[in-house]
């Protein structure tokens, strides 16, 4: 949730930096970035430990999903002219989440080549995320000394 909050307050365009709250927004950006970096670093360290739990793996995966969704939402927001239907940050976040969920309602479409390329890159990331989630779940059933679930 912190990542999504940061996404909504970070100045992404030059015009957003010139208002009177620019210093506060930039301070929130730096604070949020440092907090996110510390959180991800801590989770990665825990996840790569030899006896990591499924909960830690899932927590790391959810953190990465949130970062990926927010990153692509920011990219879509900055590329709004390349899309039909993206006018606000919420529109961009909505498109990023629907792409992650492979829903694609058709209300927002990529009309430019750059927008299509960025969307394809997100789709590849999303496939990696789904594959990782499946691996975590399957790995939870295969513990050392387990005979594949047979008794």
Kinemage of the C-alpha trace (Angstrom):
@kinemage 1
@onewidth
@group {chain A} dominant
@subgroup {mainchain}
@vectorlist {calphas} color= white
{ca unk a 1} P 0.000 0.000 0.000
{ca unk a 2} L 2.904 2.349 0.694
{ca unk a 3} L 4.095 1.948 -2.888
{ca unk a 4} L 0.671 2.862 -4.299
{ca unk a 5} L 0.499 5.867 -1.958
{ca unk a 6} L 3.904 7.001 -3.187
{ca unk a 7} L 2.714 6.582 -6.779
{ca unk a 8} L -0.105 9.070 -6.163
{ca unk a 9} L 2.062 11.767 -4.518
{ca unk a 10} L 5.290 11.560 -6.501
{ca unk a 11} L 5.639 14.358 -9.037
{ca unk a 12} L 5.931 12.616 -12.402
{ca unk a 13} L 5.594 15.583 -14.728
{ca unk a 14} L 7.423 18.913 -14.702
{ca unk a 15} L 4.193 20.842 -14.046
{ca unk a 16} L 3.570 18.867 -10.873
{ca unk a 17} L 6.850 20.034 -9.345
{ca unk a 18} L 6.182 23.749 -9.693
{ca unk a 19} L 3.273 23.948 -7.239
{ca unk a 20} L 3.643 25.081 -3.628
{ca unk a 21} L 3.586 21.510 -2.290
{ca unk a 22} L 6.517 20.390 -4.453
{ca unk a 23} L 8.994 20.245 -1.561
{ca unk a 24} L 6.618 18.086 0.496
{ca unk a 25} L 5.976 15.790 -2.463
{ca unk a 26} L 9.700 15.420 -3.172
{ca unk a 27} L 10.381 14.718 0.521
{ca unk a 28} L 7.645 12.060 0.489
{ca unk a 29} L 9.212 10.594 -2.649
{ca unk a 30} L 12.621 10.274 -1.007
{ca unk a 31} L 11.166 8.922 2.252
{ca unk a 32} L 8.963 6.468 0.394
{ca unk a 33} L 11.779 5.301 -1.857
{ca unk a 34} L 14.114 4.711 1.093
{ca unk a 35} L 11.351 2.900 3.027
{ca unk a 36} L 10.533 0.715 0.034
{ca unk a 37} L 14.211 -0.057 -0.557
{ca unk a 38} L 14.652 -1.107 3.083
{ca unk a 39} L 11.509 -3.247 2.990
{ca unk a 40} L 12.448 -5.016 -0.244
{ca unk a 41} L 16.034 -5.537 0.949
{ca unk a 42} L 14.814 -7.079 4.211
{ca unk a 43} L 12.365 -9.342 2.403
{ca unk a 44} L 14.913 -10.463 -0.178
{ca unk a 45} L 17.389 -11.342 2.589
{ca unk a 46} L 14.738 -13.363 4.386
{ca unk a 47} L 13.508 -15.054 1.213
{ca unk a 48} L 16.961 -16.283 0.188
{ca unk a 49} L 17.679 -17.855 3.560
{ca unk a 50} L 18.003 -21.609 3.438
{ca unk a 51} L 14.871 -22.362 5.450
{ca unk a 52} L 12.610 -19.620 4.180
{ca unk a 53} L 8.929 -19.983 4.860
{ca unk a 54} L 6.202 -19.894 2.271
{ca unk a 55} L 4.811 -16.785 3.997
{ca unk a 56} L 8.104 -14.940 3.462
{ca unk a 57} L 8.200 -15.964 -0.184
{ca unk a 58} L 4.611 -14.798 -0.687
{ca unk a 59} L 5.334 -11.502 1.112
{ca unk a 60} L 8.294 -10.870 -1.172
{ca unk a 61} L 6.246 -11.741 -4.234
{ca unk a 62} L 3.426 -9.383 -3.174
{ca unk a 63} L 5.917 -6.568 -2.576
{ca unk a 64} L 7.406 -7.100 -6.015
{ca unk a 65} L 3.931 -7.235 -7.603
{ca unk a 66} L 3.043 -3.906 -5.992
{ca unk a 67} L 6.288 -2.292 -7.154
{ca unk a 68} L 5.835 -3.630 -10.706
{ca unk a 69} L 2.203 -2.456 -10.868
{ca unk a 70} L 3.126 1.033 -9.590
{ca unk a 71} L 6.128 1.273 -11.935
{ca unk a 72} L 4.081 0.408 -14.996
{ca unk a 73} L 1.236 2.672 -13.874
{ca unk a 74} L 3.725 5.566 -13.728
{ca unk a 75} L 4.996 4.665 -17.194
{ca unk a 76} L 1.439 4.529 -18.570
{ca unk a 77} L 0.595 7.854 -16.941
{ca unk a 78} L 3.627 9.471 -18.566
{ca unk a 79} L 2.677 7.894 -21.908
{ca unk a 80} L -0.988 8.945 -21.690
{ca unk a 81} L -0.926 10.384 -25.220
{ca unk a 82} L -0.086 6.887 -26.496
{ca unk a 83} L -3.273 5.426 -24.990
{ca unk a 84} L -6.978 5.780 -25.534
{ca unk a 85} L -8.555 6.246 -22.116
{ca unk a 86} L -5.713 7.191 -19.769
{ca unk a 87} L -6.278 10.684 -18.375
{ca unk a 88} L -5.447 10.341 -14.675
{ca unk a 89} L -3.110 8.402 -12.402
{ca unk a 90} L -6.033 6.232 -11.350
{ca unk a 91} L -6.712 5.380 -15.015
{ca unk a 92} L -3.058 4.337 -15.392
{ca unk a 93} L -3.116 2.277 -12.193
{ca unk a 94} L -6.373 0.654 -13.291
{ca unk a 95} L -4.830 -0.298 -16.655
{ca unk a 96} L -1.741 -1.722 -14.939
{ca unk a 97} L -3.843 -3.841 -12.572
{ca unk a 98} L -6.161 -5.094 -15.335
{ca unk a 99} L -3.099 -6.026 -17.391
{ca unk a 100} L -1.668 -7.917 -14.402
{ca unk a 101} L -4.980 -9.703 -13.956
{ca unk a 102} L -5.111 -10.486 -17.696
{ca unk a 103} L -8.640 -9.090 -17.710
{ca unk a 104} L -8.332 -6.363 -20.351
{ca unk a 105} L -11.804 -4.828 -20.442
{ca unk a 106} L -10.987 -2.889 -23.618
{ca unk a 107} L -11.883 0.529 -22.182
{ca unk a 108} L -8.206 1.564 -22.250
{ca unk a 109} L -6.130 0.595 -25.258
{ca unk a 110} L -2.572 1.193 -26.378
{ca unk a 111} L -2.634 3.049 -29.676
{ca unk a 112} L 1.062 3.970 -30.029
{ca unk a 113} L 4.013 1.682 -30.608
{ca unk a 114} L 5.786 2.729 -27.401
{ca unk a 115} L 2.634 2.073 -25.367
{ca unk a 116} L 2.263 -1.351 -26.929
{ca unk a 117} L 5.916 -2.183 -26.226
{ca unk a 118} L 5.656 -1.110 -22.574
{ca unk a 119} L 2.433 -3.098 -22.168
{ca unk a 120} L 4.108 -6.189 -23.642
{ca unk a 121} L 6.994 -5.807 -21.198
{ca unk a 122} L 4.490 -5.693 -18.315
{ca unk a 123} L 2.780 -8.814 -19.639
{ca unk a 124} L 6.133 -10.651 -19.585
{ca unk a 125} L 6.755 -9.468 -15.994
{ca unk a 126} L 3.257 -10.598 -15.070
{ca unk a 127} L 3.874 -14.060 -16.506
{ca unk a 128} L 7.052 -14.325 -14.409
{ca unk a 129} L 5.072 -13.292 -11.330
{ca unk a 130} L 2.338 -15.874 -11.964
{ca unk a 131} L 4.962 -18.563 -12.584
{ca unk a 132} L 6.724 -17.594 -9.338
{ca unk a 133} L 3.470 -17.826 -7.406
{ca unk a 134} L 2.820 -21.292 -8.801
{ca unk a 135} L 6.385 -22.338 -7.936
{ca unk a 136} L 5.950 -21.138 -4.349
{ca unk a 137} L 2.714 -23.083 -3.962
{ca unk a 138} L 4.100 -26.262 -5.531
{ca unk a 139} L 7.309 -25.919 -3.491
{ca unk a 140} L 5.281 -25.772 -0.289
{ca unk a 141} L 4.060 -29.299 -0.991
{ca unk a 142} L 7.554 -30.603 -1.742
{ca unk a 143} L 9.506 -30.470 1.500
{ca unk a 144} L 12.842 -32.255 2.062
{ca unk a 145} L 12.169 -35.843 3.028
{ca unk a 146} L 8.682 -35.724 1.522
{ca unk a 147} L 7.917 -38.518 -0.920
{ca unk a 148} L 5.753 -36.374 -3.153
{ca unk a 149} L 2.746 -36.464 -0.868
{ca unk a 150} L 2.496 -40.304 -0.855
{ca unk a 151} L 2.428 -42.264 2.388
